[in-house]
Each structure stands twice: as C-alpha cells, then as structure tokens.
C-alpha cells in the first residue's frame, strides 16, 4: 500500500503504483474532491504517468485493491506503471473514482 505520508519512492505490490515526490514529478492529472465527488471521477493516463491527488480534510482516496491510500487533507503523487483500471473511493462518503491506464 502507498501512504501519503511516505517521502521516498515506494512501490506497491507488483510495482503497479509508485508514490513519487510531488516536487520532482510532473503530474498529467490532478484528482480533487470538491463536495461529495472526485473531480474528475475517471482519469485516463498512459503507463508511467503521474496523478496528483489533492484531498481536502473531509475526504480520502483508498484504492479498491489496497495499492494506495491518500489520507484526509493530504496531497500525494502516484505513478501508475501497469495498464489496467484502478478504482478508489472516499471511505466515509462512499463516492468512487478510477484511474484507467492504457
């Protein structure tokens, strides 16, 4: 699992999702949570692209498969290396989003 509090590159199981330093990475997408939804709720990226998650204090982003978790009020940059669909949700509010890597 990738935690938003980590500072170095940390691969998930199988190396599909890697937490990277937001200062060194160039995100291709930013996921936020205005109100009770993710914006965008679906983001399509290429393998190796970085997605920046900016969660406000009331929301988090937890992947369906346990590969990453972005804490309440945290910002994290994640590199998605393997093709596939990575679903995630805000635990307390149950709204969903996904990253499609193709």
Order of alpha helices (4+ residues) and beta strands (2+ residues): beta-beta-beta-beta-beta-beta-beta-beta-beta-beta-beta
